[in-house]
Amino acid sequence: MATALRCSNAALRAALTSIPSPAKAAAFNSLRCYSSAKTQTLKESFAEKLPTEIEKIKKLRKEYGSKVIGEVTLDQVYGGARGIKSLVWEGSVLDSEEGIRFRGKTIPECQKLLPKAPSGEEPLPEGLFWLLLTGEVPSEQQVRDLSAEWAARSDVPKFIEELIDRCPNDLHPMAQLTLAVTALEHESAFAKAYAKGMPKTEYWSHTFEDSMDLIAKLPTIAARIYRNVYKDGKVPAVQKDKDYAFNFANQLGFSENKDFIELMRLYLTIHTDHEGGNVSAHTTHLVGSALSSPMLSLSAGLNGLAGPLHGLANQEVLNWLQKMKKQIGSDLSDKAITDYLWSTLKSGQVVPGYGHAVLRKTDPRYVSQREFALRHLPDDPMFKLVSQVYKIAPGVLTEHGKTKNPFPNVDAHSGVLLQYYGLTESSFYTVLFGVSRAIGVLPQLIIDRAVGAPIERPKSFSTEAWAKLVGAKL
């Protein structure tokens, strides 16, 4: 599977057999433009692997379809379905002790193996997208080609620009983002092809095209929201020869700081995917299972991400840290931190950025950000505060006794890094998260369409029915 496919005309046409005739010429030209004689495009790579993956699933279901894989307790039913094994998610698996693995690879392994920008240290998110979709680490040339393709697809329709420009500045940036993504339904290749009628075998191809378009346009959309709400409304053009994170940093207004660009490469990579059960991933999958377009599916997932118990948490962490800093000043002693932590808990609040529904150790995504800070901003006062909280909080939370995981998650660190480089508008942080999360959830949507995943429809009961089921009298 890893052997590079020579991009002859015959091979390209074979890869495009699932594309209907009206779109075939354009798609062929697109593939020809973004590939060379020695490299295989992402779409070709996925198409090549697809028959084997379909057969693998068929064989698994045929031989083990009736195998019992677990039990469900009533507490799980009423506890947010925690721990219930019921979803297929190919891109990542989250272990409670080890943390996330992307296609079997840890974050440090991804940092080492995935291609980087020239003179860069952090992995490019383009490489992780390739890995999540195909299960393979791409070559440097394949990542460069993918960067070029996303840059070429990045133009945002005029009506989307006008839609964003008409939003009041006090409308939360996440609401503006989901509004724009929903409106991109107008451009959906999948929706148009489905309306005309197409065989199921072609679903994945149009979903792929929509997903590529969406990911390519998101930074420009996000940057327009940022520049409208907080700056002068002017958004720099995408530089077609630059990578995804560079262009995003440039459009936000931070291209002069090479360390911020590196942070964006890391940020966009580690926030992409965290298994399929979190709200944004599951929502995207659920809505997508109804054959809604990638635009509508991602918009639904982004609305879930906007919730304070999910993606909005990084904003809350920074606000909490800033309040702590204001109260304790420069006193970062163990006692000062401990006292503030207890005052937070005794007031009935949680310590934001600590705990996780699955993890029972320090989030590896937190660790990667901490290591970045140790290299680039070791003396920053806010980073020193974060480090002290990291030292003290697990003990306090353990003593408090109401937190299953007393260790920090990804949200406990990201805001401090962003504000250090001047991106201080915390209400925008979840938008950054959303741009990254699209790179993680859309590969699974493509896979779902490719393997013919059905509409999701679990069974529900009323409390009275559950009581009857377990033999209880209420």
Backbone torsions as a table, in degrees:
resi	resn	phi	psi	omega
1	MET	NA	-29.7	-174.5
2	ALA	-79.2	-12.7	-178.3
3	THR	-62.7	132.1	-178.4
4	ALA	-66.2	137.1	178.9
5	LEU	-89.5	124.9	177.5
6	ARG	-71.0	129.2	-170.6
7	CYS	-85.6	58.5	172.2
8	SER	-71.8	164.0	178.9
9	ASN	-58.9	-38.3	-179.2
10	ALA	-64.5	-40.7	-179.5
11	ALA	-67.4	-39.5	179.7
12	LEU	-64.7	-41.7	-179.5
13	ARG	-67.7	-34.1	177.3
14	ALA	-63.7	-38.0	179.5
15	ALA	-68.6	-18.8	-175.8
16	LEU	-104.6	15.3	-176.0
17	THR	-63.9	-24.0	-178.0
18	SER	-86.5	0.3	-178.1
19	ILE	-95.6	130.3	-179.6
20	PRO	-62.2	154.6	-173.0
21	SER	-53.3	-45.4	-177.3
22	PRO	-57.6	-30.3	-177.6
23	ALA	-98.7	-5.3	-170.4
24	LYS	-66.3	-44.0	-177.1
25	ALA	-62.8	-44.0	-179.9
26	ALA	-64.9	-41.1	180.0
27	ALA	-66.5	-39.6	178.5
28	PHE	-61.7	-45.6	179.1
29	ASN	-62.6	-37.7	178.7
30	SER	-63.0	-46.5	-180.0
31	LEU	-63.7	-40.8	-179.9
32	ARG	-62.3	-36.9	-177.9
33	CYS	-68.6	-35.5	-172.0
34	TYR	-102.8	11.5	178.5
35	SER	-127.6	165.6	175.8
36	SER	-126.7	177.6	-178.0
37	ALA	-66.8	-14.4	-174.6
38	LYS	-113.9	-4.7	-177.4
39	THR	-122.7	151.9	180.0
40	GLN	-103.6	133.1	179.1
41	THR	-71.9	164.4	179.1
42	LEU	-62.8	-42.7	-178.9
43	LYS	-65.3	-40.1	176.6
44	GLU	-63.6	-43.5	-179.0
45	SER	-61.4	-44.7	179.5
46	PHE	-66.1	-44.3	-179.4
47	ALA	-61.3	-37.2	-179.8
48	GLU	-65.5	-38.3	-177.3
49	LYS	-82.5	-19.6	-170.0
50	LEU	-58.2	-47.8	-178.8
51	PRO	-57.5	-39.8	178.8
52	THR	-65.1	-41.0	-179.8
53	GLU	-66.6	-39.6	178.6
54	ILE	-62.9	-44.7	179.5
55	GLU	-65.1	-35.8	178.7
56	LYS	-61.4	-44.3	179.6
57	ILE	-67.7	-42.0	178.2
58	LYS	-59.5	-44.3	-179.3
59	LYS	-64.8	-43.2	179.4
60	LEU	-60.5	-46.1	-178.3
61	ARG	-69.7	-36.7	-179.5
62	LYS	-66.0	-41.8	-174.2
63	GLU	-88.0	-27.0	-174.4
64	TYR	-130.2	15.3	-174.7
65	GLY	-59.2	-28.1	-178.8
66	SER	-96.8	5.1	-179.0
67	LYS	-69.8	130.4	176.8
68	VAL	-76.9	127.9	-174.8
69	ILE	-110.8	2.4	178.2
70	GLY	166.0	177.8	177.1
71	GLU	-120.7	158.2	178.8
72	VAL	-123.1	129.2	177.8
73	THR	-98.6	161.3	177.9
74	LEU	-63.5	-34.7	176.8
75	ASP	-60.6	-38.9	178.0
76	GLN	-65.1	-38.4	179.3
77	VAL	-60.8	-43.9	-179.6
78	TYR	-88.3	-5.0	-176.0
79	GLY	-107.2	33.4	175.8
80	GLY	78.0	21.6	179.2
81	ALA	62.1	23.7	-179.4
82	ARG	-59.0	127.3	173.8
83	GLY	80.4	-2.5	178.7
84	ILE	-75.9	123.3	-178.0
85	LYS	-85.9	104.8	-175.3
86	SER	-152.1	9.1	-176.7
87	LEU	-125.4	149.2	172.5
88	VAL	-106.2	122.7	-179.9
89	TRP	-141.7	108.7	-170.8
90	GLU	-78.8	-30.8	-169.6
91	GLY	-70.4	-34.9	-174.8
92	SER	-151.2	153.7	174.3
93	VAL	-131.9	133.4	-177.1
94	LEU	-106.9	117.8	175.9
95	ASP	-98.2	136.8	-174.2
96	SER	-62.8	-29.5	-177.8
97	GLU	-100.0	-32.6	-174.6
98	GLU	-93.6	-28.4	-176.3
99	GLY	96.4	-163.4	-172.7
100	ILE	-80.4	143.6	168.7
101	ARG	-126.3	129.0	175.5
102	PHE	-94.4	110.9	-176.9
103	ARG	49.7	43.0	176.8
104	GLY	86.9	-2.3	-175.7
105	LYS	-110.6	134.4	178.0
106	THR	-72.6	168.8	177.2
107	ILE	-61.2	-46.6	176.3
108	PRO	-58.2	-37.0	178.0
109	GLU	-66.8	-40.6	176.8
110	CYS	-63.7	-39.8	178.2
111	GLN	-62.1	-31.9	-179.3
112	LYS	-82.2	-41.1	-168.8
113	LEU	-91.2	-33.2	-174.9
114	LEU	-74.3	143.4	-180.0
115	PRO	-58.4	150.3	-178.4
116	LYS	-121.7	165.2	174.7
117	ALA	-70.6	156.5	175.8
118	PRO	-53.5	126.7	-177.8
119	SER	67.9	7.0	179.3
120	GLY	-87.6	161.1	179.9
121	GLU	-110.9	-26.7	-175.1
122	GLU	-97.6	152.0	-179.5
123	PRO	-67.3	150.9	176.1
124	LEU	-85.5	134.9	179.9
125	PRO	-60.7	-25.4	175.7
126	GLU	-56.6	-40.3	-179.3
127	GLY	-65.9	-37.5	179.2
128	LEU	-69.4	-38.2	176.3
129	PHE	-57.5	-44.7	178.6
130	TRP	-61.3	-46.6	-179.8
131	LEU	-60.5	-45.8	-177.7
132	LEU	-63.2	-36.6	-176.9
133	LEU	-80.1	-39.9	-172.1
134	THR	-107.4	-20.3	-175.1
135	GLY	84.1	4.5	-178.2
136	GLU	-120.3	147.3	173.6
137	VAL	-78.0	122.9	-178.2
138	PRO	-76.2	162.5	173.4
139	SER	-77.6	166.4	177.3
140	GLU	-60.3	-41.0	-178.9
141	GLN	-65.6	-39.3	178.1
142	GLN	-62.8	-38.1	177.3
143	VAL	-69.5	-40.2	177.3
144	ARG	-61.1	-42.7	179.3
145	ASP	-63.5	-39.4	179.1
146	LEU	-67.5	-39.0	174.8
147	SER	-58.0	-44.1	-179.2
148	ALA	-65.9	-38.6	-180.0
149	GLU	-67.2	-43.2	178.0
150	TRP	-63.1	-40.0	178.1
151	ALA	-62.8	-39.6	-179.4
152	ALA	-68.9	-26.4	-179.2
153	ARG	-92.8	4.3	-166.6
154	SER	-79.5	-12.4	-177.4
155	ASP	-61.2	132.9	-178.2
156	VAL	-100.3	132.1	179.2
157	PRO	-54.5	147.2	-177.6
158	LYS	-58.3	-39.3	-176.6
159	PHE	-68.1	-26.7	175.7
160	ILE	-70.8	-42.1	176.2
161	GLU	-58.5	-45.5	-179.4
162	GLU	-65.9	-36.5	178.2
163	LEU	-61.6	-45.2	179.0
164	ILE	-66.0	-42.6	-177.8
165	ASP	-63.4	-26.4	-178.8
166	ARG	-85.2	-9.4	179.7
167	CYS	-69.5	138.1	174.7
168	PRO	-64.2	144.9	-177.3
169	ASN	-64.0	-20.6	179.6
170	ASP	-92.0	5.9	170.3
171	LEU	-77.8	126.6	-174.3
172	HIS	-53.2	137.3	-178.9
173	PRO	-53.5	-33.2	178.6
174	MET	-68.4	-35.3	176.4
175	ALA	-65.1	-39.1	177.0
176	GLN	-65.1	-40.0	-179.5
177	LEU	-63.9	-47.5	-178.1
178	THR	-68.3	-31.6	175.6
179	LEU	-61.3	-46.6	-178.4
180	ALA	-67.2	-41.5	-179.6
181	VAL	-65.2	-41.1	177.0
182	THR	-61.2	-42.2	-178.6
183	ALA	-66.8	-23.1	176.4
184	LEU	-66.2	-8.8	172.5
185	GLU	-51.4	-29.8	178.5
186	HIS	-57.7	-28.2	-175.9
187	GLU	-99.7	1.6	-171.1
188	SER	-66.3	118.8	175.7
189	ALA	-67.3	-36.2	-179.9
190	PHE	-65.4	-47.6	-178.2
191	ALA	-61.2	-40.4	-179.2
192	LYS	-68.9	-42.2	-179.8
193	ALA	-68.3	-38.2	179.7
194	TYR	-65.7	-39.2	-180.0
195	ALA	-63.8	-32.0	179.4
196	LYS	-81.4	-23.0	-177.2
197	GLY	101.7	123.0	178.0
198	MET	-152.1	152.9	177.7
199	PRO	-69.9	156.1	-178.2
200	LYS	-60.9	-28.4	-179.6
201	THR	-65.2	-15.7	179.4
202	GLU	-96.7	-4.5	-177.0
203	TYR	-57.1	-45.9	-172.6
204	TRP	-65.4	-35.2	-176.5
205	SER	-63.6	-44.7	178.6
206	HIS	-71.5	-33.4	175.6
207	THR	-65.0	-38.9	175.7
208	PHE	-60.0	-48.6	-178.1
209	GLU	-62.0	-44.0	177.5
210	ASP	-62.1	-42.1	-178.5
211	SER	-64.4	-42.1	177.8
212	MET	-63.2	-43.4	178.5
213	ASP	-62.9	-44.3	-179.0
214	LEU	-60.0	-53.2	-178.5
215	ILE	-58.7	-41.1	-178.8
216	ALA	-64.0	-35.2	-175.1
217	LYS	-88.1	-19.6	-173.7
218	LEU	-59.0	-43.8	179.6
219	PRO	-60.6	-40.0	179.6
220	THR	-65.8	-40.7	176.6
221	ILE	-63.3	-48.8	-179.3
222	ALA	-61.8	-41.7	-179.8
223	ALA	-65.9	-37.0	178.4
224	ARG	-64.2	-40.7	176.6
225	ILE	-61.6	-46.8	-179.1
226	TYR	-61.4	-47.8	-176.9
227	ARG	-68.0	-33.0	177.6
228	ASN	-69.3	-46.8	-172.7
229	VAL	-75.9	-38.8	-170.2
230	TYR	-115.5	-17.4	-173.2
231	LYS	-126.7	-138.8	-172.4
232	ASP	-99.4	2.9	178.4
233	GLY	82.4	-2.7	-178.4
234	LYS	-95.2	128.3	-177.9
235	VAL	-115.2	120.2	177.3
236	PRO	-60.5	151.2	178.8
237	ALA	-72.7	152.7	174.6
238	VAL	-66.7	133.8	175.7
239	GLN	-90.4	113.8	-169.3
240	LYS	-64.8	-18.2	-178.0
241	ASP	-100.7	10.2	-177.9
242	LYS	-111.1	164.3	-179.2
243	ASP	-80.5	170.2	-173.3
244	TYR	-59.4	-49.3	-176.7
245	ALA	-70.1	-36.3	175.8
246	PHE	-59.3	-48.6	-178.7
247	ASN	-62.2	-38.4	178.5
248	PHE	-64.4	-47.0	178.2
249	ALA	-60.2	-40.7	-179.9
250	ASN	-65.2	-42.5	-178.9
251	GLN	-68.7	-29.8	175.7
252	LEU	-74.2	-22.3	178.4
253	GLY	107.8	23.2	-175.0
254	PHE	-123.3	24.6	-174.0
255	SER	-70.5	-16.7	-178.4
256	GLU	-77.3	-13.4	-177.0
257	ASN	-106.9	103.9	-176.2
258	LYS	-65.1	-28.8	178.3
259	ASP	-70.1	-36.2	176.6
260	PHE	-65.9	-38.7	177.6
261	ILE	-61.5	-42.8	176.8
262	GLU	-62.5	-39.6	176.9
263	LEU	-61.2	-42.2	178.9
264	MET	-62.4	-38.4	177.7
265	ARG	-62.9	-43.5	178.0
266	LEU	-67.2	-48.0	-177.0
267	TYR	-58.4	-49.0	-176.7
268	LEU	-67.4	-23.5	178.6
269	THR	-80.1	-48.3	-171.8
270	ILE	-80.6	-17.1	179.4
271	HIS	-92.6	2.8	-172.6
272	THR	-65.1	-52.0	-164.8
273	ASP	-144.7	141.0	179.1
274	HIS	-149.0	56.3	-177.1
275	GLU	70.5	174.2	-171.0
276	GLY	-94.6	-3.2	-174.4
277	GLY	-92.2	-11.0	178.0
278	ASN	-69.0	162.7	-169.9
279	VAL	-59.5	-47.7	-175.7
280	SER	-68.2	-40.7	179.5
281	ALA	-68.7	-47.2	-177.9
282	HIS	-65.7	-39.0	179.9
283	THR	-64.5	-44.1	177.5
284	THR	-59.2	-44.9	179.2
285	HIS	-64.6	-45.6	-177.5
286	LEU	-60.6	-50.6	-179.9
287	VAL	-65.6	-38.5	177.5
288	GLY	-64.5	-28.6	-179.6
289	SER	-66.3	-18.3	175.5
290	ALA	-86.0	7.5	-176.7
291	LEU	67.1	25.1	168.2
292	SER	-66.5	152.4	-178.0
293	SER	-65.7	162.2	174.0
294	PRO	-55.6	-32.0	179.1
295	MET	-64.0	-50.2	-179.4
296	LEU	-69.2	-36.5	-179.7
297	SER	-66.6	-46.6	179.7
298	LEU	-66.3	-39.4	179.1
299	SER	-58.2	-41.7	177.7
300	ALA	-62.6	-44.1	178.4
301	GLY	-62.6	-38.2	178.9
302	LEU	-67.0	-34.8	175.9
303	ASN	-64.1	-35.0	174.2
304	GLY	-68.3	-39.5	179.3
305	LEU	-61.6	-29.1	-177.1
306	ALA	-71.2	-10.3	-178.2
307	GLY	-70.8	147.0	-178.1
308	PRO	-65.1	-18.5	176.5
309	LEU	-89.9	1.8	-179.7
310	HIS	-127.6	-110.5	-172.1
311	GLY	-70.9	-23.7	-178.8
312	LEU	-71.2	-9.1	-175.5
313	ALA	-61.9	-32.7	-178.7
314	ASN	-65.5	-32.2	174.9
315	GLN	-66.8	-41.9	-179.5
316	GLU	-66.9	-35.6	178.8
317	VAL	-61.3	-48.7	-178.1
318	LEU	-63.4	-41.2	178.1
319	ASN	-60.8	-41.4	179.2
320	TRP	-64.9	-43.0	179.1
321	LEU	-64.2	-39.9	-179.9
322	GLN	-66.8	-36.9	175.8
323	LYS	-65.6	-40.0	178.4
324	MET	-63.5	-44.6	-179.4
325	LYS	-61.2	-39.6	179.7
326	LYS	-65.2	-35.3	-177.4
327	GLN	-80.5	-43.6	-174.2
328	ILE	-94.8	-11.2	178.0
329	GLY	63.2	-132.1	-177.7
330	SER	-90.2	1.8	-179.7
331	ASP	-81.0	96.6	-180.0
332	LEU	-102.9	27.3	179.9
333	SER	-65.7	158.6	178.5
334	ASP	-56.9	-39.6	-178.2
335	LYS	-65.4	-43.8	-178.5
336	ALA	-62.4	-42.9	179.8
337	ILE	-67.5	-44.4	179.9
338	THR	-59.8	-46.2	-180.0
339	ASP	-60.5	-41.4	-178.5
340	TYR	-69.0	-39.3	177.7
341	LEU	-60.2	-45.1	179.3
342	TRP	-65.6	-37.0	178.6
343	SER	-64.7	-35.4	176.0
344	THR	-64.1	-48.3	-177.5
345	LEU	-66.3	-41.4	-178.0
346	LYS	-70.9	-17.9	176.7
347	SER	-84.2	1.8	178.4
348	GLY	89.7	6.5	179.7
349	GLN	-97.1	163.0	172.6
350	VAL	-94.7	162.7	172.6
351	VAL	-85.4	107.8	-174.8
352	PRO	-65.7	140.7	179.5
353	GLY	90.9	-0.6	179.7
354	TYR	-121.0	139.1	-176.9
355	GLY	96.0	156.2	179.0
356	HIS	-159.9	147.2	-177.2
357	ALA	-63.4	-28.8	-176.8
358	VAL	-115.7	-48.0	-174.2
359	LEU	-63.2	145.2	174.5
360	ARG	-128.6	28.5	177.0
361	LYS	-154.3	176.9	177.8
362	THR	-61.3	130.5	-179.3
363	ASP	-61.8	124.4	177.1
364	PRO	-57.8	-26.5	176.9
365	ARG	-68.9	-34.2	173.2
366	TYR	-64.8	-44.5	-177.7
367	VAL	-60.7	-42.7	-179.4
368	SER	-64.1	-35.8	177.2
369	GLN	-72.1	-37.9	176.9
370	ARG	-62.3	-42.6	178.6
371	GLU	-64.3	-37.2	175.5
372	PHE	-61.4	-45.2	-179.6
373	ALA	-64.1	-39.6	179.1
374	LEU	-62.4	-31.4	179.0
375	ARG	-81.3	-35.2	-168.3
376	HIS	-111.6	-25.3	-177.4
377	LEU	-145.4	51.5	-174.6
378	PRO	-63.2	-24.5	-175.9
379	ASP	-101.3	5.2	179.7
380	ASP	-65.2	129.6	-177.9
381	PRO	-57.5	-39.3	-179.5
382	MET	-70.4	-34.8	176.0
383	PHE	-67.0	-37.9	176.6
384	LYS	-63.0	-37.1	176.9
385	LEU	-65.0	-45.3	178.0
386	VAL	-59.3	-40.4	179.9
387	SER	-64.9	-39.6	178.3
388	GLN	-68.2	-39.5	176.6
389	VAL	-62.4	-41.0	178.1
390	TYR	-60.5	-35.8	179.6
391	LYS	-71.5	-40.4	-170.0
392	ILE	-95.4	-39.0	-169.9
393	ALA	-58.1	-43.9	-178.8
394	PRO	-55.6	-39.9	178.9
395	GLY	-66.8	-42.6	179.5
396	VAL	-65.2	-44.4	-179.2
397	LEU	-66.8	-35.3	176.3
398	THR	-65.1	-43.5	177.9
399	GLU	-64.8	-35.9	179.3
400	HIS	-63.7	-36.3	170.2
401	GLY	82.5	8.6	-177.1
402	LYS	-115.0	7.7	-178.7
403	THR	-119.6	120.2	179.9
404	LYS	-68.9	-33.5	178.3
405	ASN	-123.3	105.2	-176.4
406	PRO	-86.8	14.9	-174.1
407	PHE	-105.8	160.6	-175.3
408	PRO	-73.5	149.2	173.0
409	ASN	-107.2	-174.2	-173.5
410	VAL	-59.2	-32.0	-175.1
411	ASP	-72.2	-17.4	-175.0
412	ALA	-70.8	-10.2	-173.6
413	HIS	-126.5	-30.2	-167.9
414	SER	-60.2	-40.5	-177.2
415	GLY	-62.0	-38.1	-179.9
416	VAL	-65.1	-38.2	178.1
417	LEU	-66.3	-43.9	-178.1
418	LEU	-65.0	-44.0	-178.2
419	GLN	-68.4	-29.1	178.1
420	TYR	-59.5	-38.5	-177.9
421	TYR	-89.7	4.7	173.4
422	GLY	103.5	-3.3	175.4
423	LEU	-89.1	83.9	-169.3
424	THR	-95.0	-6.7	-175.4
425	GLU	-80.4	91.2	-171.4
426	SER	-64.5	-25.4	179.3
427	SER	-68.6	-9.9	178.1
428	PHE	-93.9	-11.8	-171.7
429	TYR	-60.7	-36.3	-179.1
430	THR	-68.6	-25.5	174.7
431	VAL	-64.6	-43.1	175.8
432	LEU	-58.1	-44.7	177.7
433	PHE	-58.1	-43.0	-178.3
434	GLY	-64.0	-40.4	177.1
435	VAL	-60.5	-43.4	178.8
436	SER	-67.6	-44.7	-175.9
437	ARG	-61.2	-30.7	177.0
438	ALA	-59.3	-38.4	-179.7
439	ILE	-65.1	-24.7	-178.9
440	GLY	-90.6	-36.8	-173.4
441	VAL	-89.8	-27.0	-177.0
442	LEU	-70.4	-32.6	173.9
443	PRO	-56.5	-39.9	180.0
444	GLN	-68.1	-33.5	177.5
445	LEU	-64.4	-40.3	176.7
446	ILE	-62.8	-44.6	179.7
447	ILE	-63.0	-43.5	178.6
448	ASP	-54.8	-46.2	-178.9
449	ARG	-68.6	-34.5	-176.7
450	ALA	-70.6	-36.2	-177.6
451	VAL	-96.8	2.3	176.8
452	GLY	73.4	38.8	179.1
453	ALA	-61.0	138.4	-177.2
454	PRO	-81.4	170.6	174.1
455	ILE	-64.7	140.1	-178.4
456	GLU	-82.9	129.7	-176.7
457	ARG	-153.7	76.9	177.8
458	PRO	-71.9	165.0	-179.6
459	LYS	-91.0	139.7	177.7
460	SER	-122.3	156.5	176.5
461	PHE	-135.5	156.3	169.9
462	SER	-78.3	166.4	177.7
463	THR	-58.4	-40.2	179.2
464	GLU	-63.1	-40.1	179.8
465	ALA	-68.5	-37.6	176.7
466	TRP	-64.9	-42.0	179.6
467	ALA	-59.6	-42.6	178.7
468	LYS	-64.7	-39.4	-178.5
469	LEU	-62.8	-38.1	-178.3
470	VAL	-93.9	1.2	178.3
471	GLY	79.2	26.6	-178.8
472	ALA	-97.7	152.2	174.0
473	LYS	-113.1	123.0	-177.3
474	LEU	-98.0	NA	NA
